[in-house]
Amino acid sequence: SVQPDMYPGNCWAFKGSQGYLVVRLSMKIYPTAFTLEHIPKTLSPTGNITSAPRNFAVYGLDDEYQEEGKLLGEYVYDQEGEPLQMFPVTV
């Protein structure tokens, strides 16, 4: 399950500079926004958050095996901003 957690290292780490995540829901929804949270620099053991996501896109899928979904938005996480950032659906 997706749970909030602010402990450094307790995360879904991706190998390399790209990755993807599929979240399966119990029913069809029409989202209006997404939030993304990363630990702040002050809680990072190294004093930086270079591992935080930067550019990301969100797609809506009919099922987890669908090759191509509907683009709901392309976003940039601001590493200098608040740890929890909200991104509205743009398309």
HELIX and SHEET records of a PDB file:
HELIX    1   1 LYS A   41  LEU A   43  5                                   3    
SHEET    1   A 2 ALA A  33  GLU A  37  0                                        
SHEET    2   A 2 LEU A  84  PRO A  88 -1                                        
SHEET    1   B 2 ASN A  55  GLY A  60  0                                        
SHEET    2   B 2 LYS A  70  VAL A  76 -1                                        
END                                                                             
